[in-house]
Each structure stands twice: as C-alpha cells, then as structure tokens.
Amino acid sequence: MNNIFSLTRIKLPSLFSKASLPICMAMSFYALPGHAAEALSQNKKLTIIQAHGPAQNPGPSESKLLEECILSLPSASTVEAVLETRNLYLKGINGTETDNRWVKTYTATLEISYLVKQKELVIVPVSSIEGKEPKMETFVKKLPQKEVFVSDPENGDIFAGRSNRQSYFSDPEKARQDVLLRAKVWINQNSHLLCKE
C-alpha cells in the first residue's frame, strides 16, 4: 500500500499530459505487491480457484452376499454307500469274557457332491477428488461342495472290551443302513435351500 500512497504524492512534471496519466497508473498496478493486486482483482468480482493435490486413494473393495442356494441335490433313494472292511481281534465280545476271536468289522462311507450358487455384489471405490459414486457389479458363482457321512460305530451290533468298551458293525448291511439314514436326514434338512426357478 506504500506504493499507492507514494504515487499520489508525486507531482507530475509539466511535460506529462493528462492523457499520459492512465499509463502511469497502469504501470503502478503491475508494480503493486501480490496482496494489493489481489484486492484490486476482487473489486472486479473475478475469482479464480485452482485446486491442486493428489487424488484420494480408493479404499478396499467390499462384497455383499445377495443370494445363496443349492443348485441340486441327489434323491435320498439314489445315494450309495461304500463299505470298508477291517479284521480285528476282539476280547470279551458282547460282555462274554471267554469270547475272544477275530471279527470282520465294517465301516460305511457315503459322499454327496453338489453345487452352491452365490450371487455377490462387489462395490469398487473410485479414485477421484470429485467424490464420484463407487462402481457396483454383480457376480454369480457356482461352487462345488461335498458332504461326507460315515457310519457311527456306537450304533454297531457288537461291542468288546471292559474298561475301554467299543462298538463295531459286524454286519455290512447294518453299517450301510446307518450311513444311508444319516445322508437321507441331511438331504431332507437341506432341501429347502434349493434354488428357486
């Protein structure tokens, strides 16, 4: 501001005419400090704003499970069990101390394979200082799954031992029926999860 006041105190020599006064004023304007020039530019009601800076880093993508269902399950009447045989020497069979012998025992296994359908919404943030809306995409996945069932020896038809009593299946059909029952119960419990058309 000192430059402005000093300019008003200068007496113009006679060789300057009134027509040359605007030129001197214009030269003084360009010599003004930054804050004085800013004040004059604001008087003209012209404001220029420039934003400089790095774009905002996008956050991690998020996913939301929209739907999950089982595409198909086998019929309880079509599943089949696999039998495994082991020869064991058992003592005190069914509580009889003198009944010690080799016994063929059975374990039944059943495996159910099926597909699970998942519909997932993925939200991907956008890197921008303008605050744009994130991108949203829907994906459908089909995931293979399996459930394994094993016959429970506690339901066996014989037992052996005293302090450490254990049960076994000596009848292959009983072992097979035990695991089939387990598989059928699981199929019935999960049938309501089948995908709707």
Buried (B, 14 or more C-beta within 10 A) or exposed (E): EEEEEEBEEEEEEEEEEEEEEEEEEEEBEEEBEEEBEEEEEEEEEEEEEEEEEEEEEEEEEEEEEEEBBBEEBEEBEEBEBEBEEEEEEBEBBEEEEEBEEEBEBBBBBBBBEBBBBBBBBBBBBEEEEEEEEEEEEEEEEEEEEEBEBBBBBEBBEBBBEEEEEEBBBBBBEBBBBBBBBBBBEBBEEBEEEEEEE
